[in-house]
Amino acid sequence: MNRLKIAQYIALTATILSAIGVLLQGFYGSDFGAFLISIGFITGLVSYFFGGFGTAIKMAGKIAKWGWIVVPFPFDLVTFLFSFIFAIYAFAFFPIIPVRKAYKESGLC
C-alpha cells in the first residue's frame, strides 16, 4: 500500500477524532472531548509523518500570503503571521485537507 494512501486513512481518522472532540468539548465541556482532541492531534502528526507535510506548509504559506495582499502595509505583517499560525493550527487538528491534496497531486488516485 502506498504511503500517501496510508496517510490519508490516518488523517481521516485524526480529523474525525478532532471533530468529535471539538463538538463534545464545546457543547458539554467534557474532559473526554479534550482527550479526543489530543488523540486526534497526535494521530494527525503521525499522518504527516507518512506524507503530506510539505503540502500542508505550502498551503499555509498561500493562506498567509493573503494577508500581504488584502491589508495595507503596517498591518500586513501581523496579518501574515496570524494567518500562517491559524493555518498551521487548523492543519494540525484537521489533517485530511493537505494529505488528501498531496494524494491527488501524486497522481495515484
Beta strands, then each sheet from edge to edge (+ up, - down):
end
